[in-house]
Amino acid sequence: MTLFRPSTGILNVKGVLSVTNAVLHPWLKEELSLMLATIEKEHPRAELPPEAERPLYAQWNTYLPPQESAQGLPPLRIILVWDNLAGHLTPSLVVWLFHHGVMPLYTPVGSSWLNMADDPLGSYKEGFFAVSELIEKQFCCHPDHRFL
């Protein structure tokens, strides 16, 4: 799983055997909570201008459909761009995102755009596999205890 924050250049990565909602959702919430805590320290909510005075890209109404309202939502802090996988559309996760100031934006269905986001990992794969094989050979005594 990967989560890239362009403003810092940090790419958060977690190796997993499967990416079910039970694995993805807690990890994503934890990573976003850490980011939100950092953002809050750097830009406290109390010091933010009212929603209408913030830049358009920092306003909920820029992204919400016209029939929706930002009333009751916290200040928009993160725009999360990801694909349309079913797990990304889970109502409980989407509600959590909104209640924490995270706006999910979805890439078009069938879009190859997201492949560009996965590209940073391409350069790490070869080294990762070599290191994981070395660790496996040195520390694993049972064939079921695999890192991949």
C-alpha positions in Angstrom: 0.0 0.0 0.0 1.3 3.5 -0.7 0.3 7.0 0.3 2.2 9.9 -1.3 2.2 13.4 0.0 3.4 15.8 -2.8 3.9 18.8 -0.5 6.6 16.9 1.5 7.7 14.3 -1.1 7.2 11.6 1.5 6.0 8.2 0.2 4.5 6.1 2.9 4.7 2.4 2.0 3.5 -0.8 3.8 4.0 -4.2 2.5 1.1 -6.5 2.9 0.0 -10.0 1.7 -3.5 -8.7 0.8 -5.2 -5.4 0.6 -8.7 -6.1 2.0 -10.7 -3.3 3.6 -9.8 -4.8 7.0 -6.1 -4.1 6.1 -6.4 -0.9 4.1 -8.9 1.2 6.1 -7.1 1.1 9.5 -3.7 1.8 7.9 -5.1 4.6 5.8 -6.9 6.2 8.8 -3.7 5.9 10.9 -1.5 7.5 8.2 -4.0 10.3 7.5 -4.4 10.9 11.2 -0.6 11.4 11.5 -0.7 13.8 8.5 -3.7 15.7 9.9 -1.9 16.1 13.3 1.2 17.5 11.6 -1.0 19.9 9.5 -2.8 21.0 12.7 0.5 21.8 14.4 1.7 23.8 11.4 -1.7 25.5 10.7 -4.0 25.4 13.7 -7.7 25.3 12.9 -8.3 28.4 15.1 -6.0 30.5 12.9 -7.6 29.5 9.6 -9.7 32.1 7.8 -13.4 31.4 7.3 -14.2 28.9 4.5 -15.4 31.5 2.1 -12.1 33.4 2.4 -9.9 30.4 1.8 -8.5 29.8 -1.7 -10.9 27.9 -3.9 -8.8 24.7 -3.8 -9.1 24.8 0.0 -12.9 25.1 0.1 -15.2 22.1 0.4 -17.7 23.6 -2.0 -15.1 23.5 -4.8 -15.4 19.7 -4.8 -18.9 19.0 -3.4 -21.8 18.6 -5.8 -24.1 21.7 -5.9 -26.8 19.9 -3.8 -24.4 19.2 -1.0 -23.4 21.5 1.8 -20.1 21.8 3.7 -22.0 22.9 6.8 -20.8 21.0 9.8 -17.6 19.7 8.2 -14.2 20.6 9.6 -11.9 22.7 7.5 -10.7 20.9 4.4 -7.1 19.8 5.2 -6.3 17.0 2.7 -7.4 16.1 -0.8 -7.0 12.4 -1.3 -6.7 11.3 -5.0 -7.3 7.6 -5.6 -9.0 5.2 -7.9 -12.6 3.8 -7.9 -11.9 0.5 -6.2 -15.0 -0.7 -4.2 -13.1 -0.4 -0.9 -12.4 3.2 -1.5 -16.2 3.9 -1.8 -17.1 2.2 1.5 -19.6 4.6 3.2 -18.1 4.3 6.6 -14.6 5.1 5.3 -15.9 8.1 3.2 -17.8 9.5 6.2 -14.6 9.2 8.3 -12.7 11.1 5.6 -15.2 13.9 5.5 -15.4 14.2 9.3 -11.6 14.5 9.4 -11.3 17.2 6.7 -10.2 14.8 3.9 -11.9 15.1 0.5 -11.6 12.0 -1.6 -11.3 12.6 -5.3 -11.6 9.7 -7.6 -9.8 9.1 -10.9 -12.0 8.3 -13.9 -13.0 4.6 -14.2 -10.5 2.9 -16.5 -8.0 5.7 -16.2 -4.3 5.0 -16.6 -3.6 8.3 -14.7 -3.2 6.4 -11.5 -0.5 4.2 -13.0 1.7 7.2 -12.8 1.2 7.4 -9.0 2.3 3.8 -8.7 5.5 4.4 -10.7 7.7 5.6 -7.8 7.5 2.0 -6.5 8.8 0.6 -9.7 12.4 1.7 -8.9 12.1 0.1 -5.5 10.8 -3.3 -6.6 14.0 -4.9 -7.7 15.9 -3.9 -4.5 13.0 -4.9 -2.4 12.7 -8.4 -3.8 16.5 -8.9 -3.5 16.5 -7.8 0.1 13.4 -9.8 1.1 15.0 -12.9 -0.5 18.2 -12.4 1.5 16.2 -11.9 4.8 14.1 -15.0 4.0 17.2 -17.1 3.5 18.9 -15.9 6.7 16.0 -15.7 9.1 13.1 -17.9 8.0 13.1 -21.5 9.0 9.6 -22.4 7.7 8.5 -22.1 4.1 5.1 -20.5 5.2 6.9 -17.6 6.9 7.4 -15.5 3.8 7.9 -11.8 3.5 6.1 -11.5 0.1 
